[in-house]
Amino acid sequence: MSGDTDRMDAAFKALADPTRRRLLDRLREQNGQTLSALGDRLDMRRQSVTRHLDILIGADLVTVVRHGRERLHYLNPAPIHEIDERWISGFDRPRLDALRAIRNTAEENAMSTEETVPNYVYVTYIAASAEDVWKALTDDDLTEQYWGHANVSDWQEGSIWEHRRAGEPGTVDVVGRVLENARPHRLVITFEDSLDEVEKREASVVTFLIEPHEDIVRLTVTHEKLPNRDMYNGIAKGWPAVLANLKSLLETGKVLPQQPWEVA
């Protein structure tokens, strides 16, 4: 609990600076930017951008993913999601959801159909071992508890995995292949509505990276090669809720009271 409070304090302090909020706005508009690209868009010197990004990274509001020789910066919504859960959800959620729906519709109508769909990156910290987190991601009974679906596979590279609806084991809402298994630190899978989609076009790819962080673990989820903005919007709602539920289950033994959004 103390670690979560410290991270929330750091997030509030980082968000207090208007320049850092501008950096987050630029990443919200176009996620996965290099340091140089961010500096050019904000007309800021490299040293100044680096200083502000370091603070945002320290507050977990931005995460860095290496792509070849580049370091790409991604907006990490985990701390903002935690603020939402603690300070907003219980107060005026219906009205806020209605306002958000209006805003999202306006934004989608303004978007070009040719816009490149960004990758989605989410980082959370869990007071558990790497093996515990791995099991929570791959054990069908555990995934059914916090996800509402059982993730079923032998998890060997090349194997099929299925996301089976709880109470309806014959209903599979997501399917894919296991691309990489480096237990308990890295799992890479494809992620689609049906196996036909996996076979006929390039599937979206989810990478779970589980890293030691002091006496807890840092879980980074990267969802790449998204086919369209609708899927991006869906997983941007789904992953925070699912991973918050996973974190709650491992740390408290209980899932959160509200149902998580579907990722698919």
N, C-alpha and C positions, 0 to 999 in steps of 0.2 A: 504493500500500500504506500509506503514511504517513497519508493521509486516512482510510482505512478504520479504521486503528488509533486515530486521534484520535476518530472517531465512536464506536467501541466503548468507549473510555475514558469519553467523555461519557455514554454510556448507563449504564455501571456506576455512575458517580457520581450520576446522576439517580435510578436505582433504589434507591440506598442510603437515601433518605429515605422514611419510612413514609407521610407525607402525599401524596407524589407517587405512591406505589404505590396509594394509595386513589383518587386521581384516575384512574389508568389502569384500576383495577377498575371504576369507575363508567362509563368509556367502553367497557369491554369488555361491560358489561351493556346499555348503550344508547349506541351510537356516534352521532356527529354532534350534540353538545350545544353550546349557547351558554355563554358565560362565566357568565351569571346562573343558568342551570339547574344548572351544576356547583356553583356556590356554594350554591345552595339545598339541593341534595341532601346536601352535606357540612357544612352549617351553618357556612360560612366566609365571612369578609369578602371583598369583591370584590378588594381590594388583595392579600390573601394568595393568593387563587386565581390572580390574574394573575402574581404572582411565581413560583409553582410551575409554572404552565403555560409561562411563558417559558423555564424551565430544561428542561422536557420537550420543548418545540419546538426549542430549541437542540441537544438530544440526538437529534433526529429521531424521538422516541418518540411525539410528537403532531404532527399536521399540521393546518393551518387551511384550510378551503375556504369561499369566499364563496358564499352562496346568497341572491341579492337583496341586502338590506341587512344580513343577518345574517352573522356569522362563526361557522361551525360547526367544532367541534374533533373530530378523528378520531384514534383510536388507530392508530399506524403500526407494524406488526409487523416492518418491515425490520430494525432493529437487533437485535431479539430473535431473528429468524430467523438472522442472521449469528452471534450468540452460540451458538445451537443448532448451526449447521453446524460451528463451530470447536471447541466445548468438549464437546458432548453426543453428536452423531451417531455418532462412532466408538467410543463406549464401551459403552453399554447400550441401544441403540435398540430391540431387540425387546421387552424388558420394559417400557420406557417407552411404547411404542406400545400394548401390551396394557392398561396402566393408563389411558392416555388414552382408549382405546376404551370402557372401562367407565365412565369419568367422563362422556364425551360422551353415551353412551346414557342415563345417569341424568339429565343436564341436559335432553336432548331430551324424555324422558318427562315431565319436570316443566313443560315449556313449554306455554303456552296456544296453541291453534291460531289464536287471534285476534291473536297478537302481531304487531306491525308489523315487517317485515323491514328492517333498517338498510341503508344504503349501505355499500360496502366501499371503503376508500381505502388505497393502498400507495405509499410514496415510497422511491426509491432514487437513489443518486448514481453516475454512470458516467463514467469517465475516457475520454471520447470527444466528438466534436462532435455538435451537434444533428442534422446531416445523417446522420451515421453511425447514430445511434439511430433516426432515422426510417426509414432503409433497413433496419435490422434488424427493425423492426416490420412492414414492408410487402413485403420481398423474399421471394419464395417459397423460394428456395434457402437463404437465411439462416434463415428461420423453421423450415424443416425440420430444420436442424442443432440448434437449441437447444430447439425445442418438440416435435419429433417429428411436426409437421404443417406443411404448406405453406399460408401465407396467400395466396390467389390473388384478384386483382382488378385493375382499372385504377385503383382508388382515387379515381375521380371522384365528386363528390357525387351521390347517387341510385343509384350502381352497387351491384350485389350483390358481396359478398365471401364466399369459401368457405374453410373450415379443413379441408384435405384431408389424410387420414392418409398418413404417409410409407410408401412401398412399395405403397400401395393408392390411387392417385390417383382412383379412382372412388368411394371412400368419403369422404363429407363428414360430419364430426361436429358442426360448428358452421357456421351461416350467418347472414348479416345484410346490412344496407344501410349504405353510407357516408353519414352525415348531415352531416359537415363535414370539409373538407380544407384546412388552413392550413399547408402544408408550409414548414419542417420543425418547426413548434412545436406544432401541435394537430391531433389526429385524433379524430373522434367516430364510433362505429359502433354499430349494434344487434348483439345477440349472443344467438342462440337455437339450439336443436337442429335446427330445420327452418324452411324459408321459410314453411310453413303456419302455424307458431307466430307468426312475425313479422307475418303478414298478419291473423290472426284476433284477436290481443290485443296490448296494449301490450308491446313487447319491452323486455328489459333493455338498458341503454345503457352502453358503455364509452368513457371519455374518456382519451386519452393526452395529457398536457401535458408538453412538453419545454422546459425553461427553462435559460438560462445560469446557472452558479453558479461564480464565480471562473473557473478554467481548465478546469472540467468541466461536466457538465450534471446537472440535477435532473429526474428522470422521475417524474411523479405519475400513477398509474393510479386512476381512480375508476369503480367499477362500481355503477350505480344501477338503480332500478326492478326489483329482484330479485323474482321471483314468490313464492318460498317459502323457508323456512329450509333445506331440503335443498340448494337451489342456492347459498345463501349459504355453507353449510358446505363445499361443493365448491370454490367459487372461493377461499375463505379458505385452503384448502390449496394450490390450484393456482397462483394468482398469485405468491406468494413464490418457489416453486420455479422457475417459468418465468422470472421476472425475474432471479433469481440466475443462471440459466443464460445469459440474454441478457448480463448484466453480465460474466460470466466470458468469454464468447465475444469480446466487444468489447475487453476489457482484456488478455486473455491469448492469444486466438486458439484457445482450447480450451473445450469445454463441460465441465460438472461430471461426475464419474464416475457419479453416480446418475441414474436416469431421473426427469424432472420429473413431478409429478402432473398429471393432466389438469385443465384449468380447467373444462371443460364438465360 
